[in-house]
Amino acid sequence: MKFSIYVLLLLLTGCTNLSTDSGEVTKDTVVRVDEGILFYNGSITSTANNTLFNIYNDLEIKPKRLVITSTGGEVSVGIELGRWVRENNLDIEVEKFCASSCANYVFTAGHFKYLNNDSTLIWYGSAWQDWSDNFSSAEDGKYLTKIRTMESRLFFQLKVDNLLCLYGQDFYGFKEYVKGIFGIGAVGFDYSLADLKKFGLNNIVLIDNEWDWRKYKPSKSYKVKRIAVNDNYQFTLNRFEI
């Protein structure tokens, strides 16, 4: 049981050795403003979020865009950043990659969502995946209920089908996650632009008039499985709710 919980937390926080909540802005997480644009590079943490919020509040002229490169972070902290992006009507630009909580909650929250030709988006689950019910204590169960409620509310506000984060799992499988942890398989999945729009992700802007990251990162392409959405898929708002 403890192993199941450990794997769950590992997957939700990004399948990475970067700290997800170290209590300080570490060398792995850099938050700054440059020429009127906000930058967030590294793991999503409470401390990095607060640093970003303080920078924004102290600026007389408020930035309109947040440029991010992140493997994600703990679910509630990722949702916190996504809500803040939505509340301030910020645009999001993915510089290099945006995975896990970054893709789930920050990219989806952007007013306009900018992708470079080699920007990588990676999904591989959310708080609503079936095997995340395997918790051993009431405290863990309360935490799961909390983050599920937070996630559902955010996606409802964004008018995004929260199946977005889970759809690929039907074609991907838990074994692929485990293989990915050991560096021998895909670490997640992604979708085409047309399929992203099916889930409710609108206002996607291609900075270079193309988005084909596999062409620019061929040695990394095997790490992310492209999932095609079936023709019988039907958009559903608030599909998962407490």
C-alpha positions as CSV (number, residue, x, y, z in Angstrom):
1,M,0.0,0.0,0.0
2,K,2.8,2.4,0.9
3,F,4.4,1.7,-2.5
4,S,1.1,2.5,-4.3
5,I,0.9,5.8,-2.5
6,Y,4.5,6.6,-3.3
7,V,4.1,5.9,-7.0
8,L,0.9,8.0,-7.0
9,L,2.7,11.0,-5.5
10,L,5.6,10.5,-7.8
11,L,3.5,10.5,-10.9
12,L,1.3,13.5,-9.9
13,T,4.4,15.6,-9.1
14,G,6.1,15.1,-12.4
15,C,8.1,11.9,-12.5
16,T,11.2,14.0,-11.8
17,N,13.9,14.4,-9.3
18,L,13.3,18.2,-9.0
19,S,11.9,19.4,-5.7
20,T,8.1,19.9,-5.7
21,D,8.0,22.0,-2.5
22,S,11.3,22.7,-1.0
23,G,10.3,25.7,1.0
24,E,12.4,28.1,-1.0
25,V,13.1,29.1,-4.6
26,T,15.9,26.7,-5.4
27,K,18.4,26.6,-8.2
28,D,15.8,24.4,-10.0
29,T,13.1,27.0,-9.9
30,V,13.7,30.6,-11.1
31,V,11.0,33.2,-11.2
32,R,11.7,36.6,-12.7
33,V,10.3,39.5,-14.8
34,D,12.2,40.7,-17.9
35,E,11.0,43.5,-20.2
36,G,7.4,43.2,-19.0
37,I,7.2,39.4,-19.3
38,L,7.0,37.0,-16.4
39,F,9.2,33.8,-16.4
40,Y,8.8,30.6,-14.4
41,N,11.4,28.0,-14.9
42,G,11.5,24.8,-12.8
43,S,9.2,22.9,-10.5
44,I,6.0,24.5,-9.4
45,T,6.2,25.1,-5.7
46,S,4.3,27.2,-3.1
47,T,7.3,29.4,-2.5
48,A,7.9,30.0,-6.2
49,N,4.2,30.8,-6.7
50,N,4.3,33.4,-3.9
51,T,7.4,34.9,-5.3
52,L,5.7,35.3,-8.7
53,F,2.6,36.7,-7.1
54,N,4.6,39.3,-5.1
55,I,6.6,40.3,-8.2
56,Y,3.4,40.8,-10.1
57,N,1.7,42.8,-7.3
58,D,4.7,45.1,-7.0
59,L,4.7,46.0,-10.7
60,E,3.0,49.2,-11.6
61,I,2.4,48.0,-15.2
62,K,1.1,44.5,-15.0
63,P,2.6,41.9,-17.4
64,K,0.2,40.1,-19.8
65,R,2.2,37.0,-20.4
66,L,3.8,34.2,-18.3
67,V,6.5,32.2,-20.1
68,I,6.9,28.8,-18.4
69,T,9.1,25.7,-18.6
70,S,8.2,23.2,-15.9
71,T,7.9,19.4,-15.2
72,G,5.0,20.3,-12.9
73,G,4.6,20.1,-9.1
74,E,2.2,19.0,-6.4
75,V,-1.4,19.1,-7.6
76,S,-2.8,21.7,-5.2
77,V,0.1,24.0,-5.9
78,G,-0.3,23.6,-9.7
79,I,-4.0,24.4,-9.4
80,E,-3.2,27.5,-7.3
81,L,-1.0,28.8,-10.1
82,G,-3.6,28.0,-12.7
83,R,-6.3,29.9,-10.7
84,W,-4.0,32.9,-10.4
85,V,-3.3,32.9,-14.1
86,R,-7.0,32.8,-14.8
87,E,-7.9,35.5,-12.3
88,N,-5.3,37.8,-13.8
89,N,-6.3,36.9,-17.4
90,L,-2.7,36.1,-18.3
91,D,-1.5,34.5,-21.5
92,I,0.8,31.4,-21.2
93,E,3.7,30.7,-23.4
94,V,5.4,27.3,-23.2
95,E,9.1,27.9,-23.8
96,K,10.6,24.4,-23.7
97,F,8.2,22.0,-22.0
98,C,5.2,21.9,-19.8
99,A,4.3,18.6,-18.1
100,S,2.0,17.2,-15.4
101,S,0.5,20.0,-13.3
102,C,1.9,22.6,-15.6
103,A,0.0,21.2,-18.6
104,N,-3.1,20.2,-16.5
105,Y,-3.7,23.5,-14.8
106,V,-1.3,26.3,-16.0
107,F,-1.4,25.9,-19.7
108,T,-5.1,25.3,-19.7
109,A,-5.7,28.5,-17.7
110,G,-4.0,30.8,-20.1
111,H,-6.2,33.3,-21.9
112,F,-4.1,32.9,-25.1
113,K,-1.9,29.8,-25.1
114,Y,1.3,30.3,-27.1
115,L,3.4,27.4,-28.4
116,N,6.8,27.6,-30.0
117,N,7.5,25.1,-32.8
118,D,9.4,22.9,-30.3
119,S,7.3,23.4,-27.2
120,T,6.5,20.0,-25.6
121,L,3.2,19.4,-23.7
122,I,2.9,16.2,-21.6
123,W,-0.1,14.8,-19.9
124,Y,-0.2,11.6,-17.8
125,G,-3.0,11.7,-15.3
126,S,-4.8,13.7,-12.6
127,A,-6.3,13.4,-9.2
128,W,-9.3,11.6,-10.8
129,Q,-7.4,8.5,-12.1
130,D,-9.0,5.3,-10.7
131,W,-5.9,3.9,-9.0
132,S,-5.5,7.1,-7.0
133,D,-8.2,5.8,-4.6
134,N,-5.6,3.5,-2.9
135,F,-4.9,5.5,0.2
136,S,-4.2,4.0,3.6
137,S,-5.4,6.7,5.9
138,A,-8.4,9.1,6.4
139,E,-6.0,12.0,6.1
140,D,-4.9,10.8,2.7
141,G,-8.5,10.4,1.7
142,K,-9.3,14.0,2.7
143,Y,-6.4,15.2,0.7
144,L,-7.6,13.4,-2.4
145,T,-11.1,14.8,-2.0
146,K,-9.7,18.3,-1.6
147,I,-7.6,18.2,-4.7
148,R,-10.3,16.5,-6.8
149,T,-12.7,19.3,-5.7
150,M,-10.1,22.0,-6.6
151,E,-9.4,20.4,-10.0
152,S,-13.1,20.1,-10.9
153,R,-13.9,23.7,-10.0
154,L,-10.9,25.0,-12.0
155,F,-11.8,23.0,-15.2
156,F,-15.5,24.0,-14.8
157,Q,-14.4,27.7,-14.7
158,L,-12.2,27.2,-17.7
159,K,-14.9,25.3,-19.6
160,V,-12.5,22.4,-20.2
161,D,-13.5,18.7,-20.1
162,N,-11.5,17.3,-17.2
163,L,-11.2,14.1,-19.2
164,L,-8.3,15.9,-20.9
165,C,-5.8,14.7,-18.3
166,L,-7.1,11.1,-18.3
167,Y,-8.2,10.3,-21.8
168,G,-4.8,9.0,-22.9
169,Q,-4.6,6.6,-20.0
170,D,-7.0,4.2,-21.7
171,F,-4.4,3.8,-24.5
172,Y,-1.3,4.3,-22.4
173,G,-1.5,2.1,-19.3
174,F,0.1,2.0,-15.9
175,K,2.9,-0.2,-17.1
176,E,4.1,2.6,-19.4
177,Y,4.3,5.0,-16.3
178,V,6.5,2.5,-14.5
179,K,8.7,2.0,-17.5
180,G,9.0,5.8,-17.8
181,I,10.1,6.1,-14.2
182,F,13.1,3.9,-15.1
183,G,13.8,5.7,-18.3
184,I,12.9,2.9,-20.7
185,G,9.5,4.1,-22.0
186,A,7.2,7.0,-22.6
187,V,6.7,9.4,-19.6
188,G,3.3,10.6,-20.8
189,F,1.1,11.4,-23.8
190,D,0.0,14.4,-25.8
191,Y,-2.6,15.4,-28.4
192,S,-2.9,17.1,-31.7
193,L,-4.1,20.7,-31.8
194,A,-7.4,19.6,-33.2
195,D,-7.9,17.2,-30.4
196,L,-6.9,19.7,-27.7
197,K,-9.7,21.9,-29.0
198,K,-12.2,19.1,-28.6
199,F,-11.5,19.1,-24.9
200,G,-12.1,22.9,-24.8
201,L,-8.6,24.3,-25.1
202,N,-9.2,27.3,-27.3
203,N,-7.0,30.4,-28.2
204,I,-4.0,28.4,-29.0
205,V,-1.5,30.5,-30.9
206,L,1.5,29.1,-32.8
207,I,4.4,31.6,-32.5
208,D,6.3,30.1,-35.5
209,N,3.2,29.2,-37.4
210,E,3.8,25.5,-36.7
211,W,3.9,23.2,-33.7
212,D,5.8,20.0,-34.4
213,W,8.2,19.5,-31.5
214,R,9.0,15.9,-32.5
215,K,10.7,17.3,-35.7
216,Y,12.9,19.5,-33.5
217,K,13.5,17.0,-30.7
218,P,13.6,13.6,-32.6
219,S,15.7,11.9,-29.8
220,K,13.0,12.7,-27.3
221,S,9.9,11.8,-29.4
222,Y,9.7,8.2,-28.0
223,K,9.2,9.6,-24.5
224,V,5.7,11.0,-25.3
225,K,3.0,9.0,-26.9
226,R,0.6,10.8,-29.3
227,I,-3.0,9.9,-28.5
228,A,-5.8,10.4,-31.0
229,V,-9.3,11.2,-29.7
230,N,-11.9,8.9,-31.1
231,D,-14.8,10.2,-33.2
232,N,-17.3,9.1,-30.6
233,Y,-15.8,11.4,-28.0
234,Q,-18.4,14.0,-26.7
235,F,-17.3,17.1,-24.8
236,T,-18.7,17.0,-21.2
237,L,-18.3,19.9,-18.8
238,N,-17.8,18.9,-15.1
239,R,-17.5,15.3,-16.1
240,F,-15.9,14.5,-12.7
241,E,-17.1,16.3,-9.6
242,I,-17.4,15.6,-5.8
